[in-house]
């Protein structure tokens, strides 16, 4: 336990900073994993204009609707 209130505040601030760094690293790893999944699916082999058109359709229709249509 910290000796004073100021020490306790400093310890909490340090813990929050470490936690924020962990969250940032996790977000980066999740992004890398998502990109790897898209690459594995072959989407990065398409020309850029087709990738952009596909992304626009997903944005327009929404992920759930695109998933439903692809499953049909």
C-alpha positions as CSV (number, residue, x, y, z in Angstrom):
1,X,0.0,0.0,0.0
2,X,1.3,3.5,-0.8
3,X,2.5,5.6,2.1
4,X,0.5,8.7,1.2
5,X,-2.4,9.8,-0.9
6,X,0.0,11.4,-3.5
7,X,1.9,8.2,-3.7
8,X,-1.3,6.3,-4.2
9,X,-2.5,8.6,-6.9
10,X,0.9,8.3,-8.7
11,X,0.7,4.5,-8.4
12,X,-2.8,4.5,-9.9
13,X,-1.7,6.8,-12.7
14,X,1.2,4.5,-13.5
15,X,-1.2,1.5,-13.5
16,X,-3.6,3.3,-15.8
17,X,-0.8,4.1,-18.2
18,X,0.4,0.5,-18.3
19,X,-3.2,-0.7,-18.9
20,X,-3.6,1.8,-21.8
21,X,-0.4,0.5,-23.3
22,X,-1.6,-3.0,-23.0
23,X,-5.0,-2.1,-24.7
24,X,-3.1,-0.4,-27.5
25,X,-0.9,-3.4,-28.1
26,X,-4.0,-5.7,-28.0
27,X,-5.7,-3.5,-30.6
28,X,-2.7,-3.6,-32.8
29,X,-2.5,-7.4,-32.6
30,X,-6.3,-7.7,-33.3
31,X,-5.8,-5.5,-36.4
32,X,-2.9,-7.6,-37.6
33,X,-4.9,-10.7,-37.1
34,X,-7.8,-9.2,-39.1
35,X,-5.5,-8.3,-41.9
36,X,-4.0,-11.7,-41.9
37,X,-7.4,-13.3,-42.2
38,X,-8.3,-11.0,-45.1
39,X,-5.0,-11.9,-46.8
40,X,-5.6,-15.6,-46.2
41,X,-9.1,-15.3,-47.8
42,X,-7.4,-13.9,-50.9
43,X,-8.9,-10.4,-50.8
44,X,-5.5,-8.7,-51.1
45,X,-5.0,-10.4,-54.5
46,X,-7.8,-8.4,-56.0
47,X,-7.2,-5.1,-57.7
48,X,-7.6,-2.1,-55.4
49,X,-10.7,-0.8,-57.2
50,X,-12.5,-4.1,-56.6
51,X,-11.5,-4.1,-52.9
52,X,-12.8,-0.5,-52.6
53,X,-16.0,-1.4,-54.3
54,X,-16.5,-4.4,-52.0
55,X,-15.8,-2.3,-48.9
56,X,-18.3,0.4,-50.1
57,X,-21.0,-2.3,-50.5
58,X,-20.3,-3.6,-47.0
59,X,-20.5,-0.1,-45.7
60,X,-23.7,0.6,-47.6
61,X,-25.5,-2.6,-46.7
62,X,-24.0,-3.3,-43.4
63,X,-22.0,-6.3,-42.3
64,X,-25.0,-8.4,-41.2
65,X,-26.8,-7.9,-44.6
66,X,-23.7,-8.8,-46.6
67,X,-23.1,-11.9,-44.4
68,X,-26.8,-12.9,-44.9
69,X,-26.6,-12.5,-48.7
70,X,-23.3,-14.4,-49.0
71,X,-24.7,-17.3,-47.0
72,X,-27.7,-17.6,-49.2
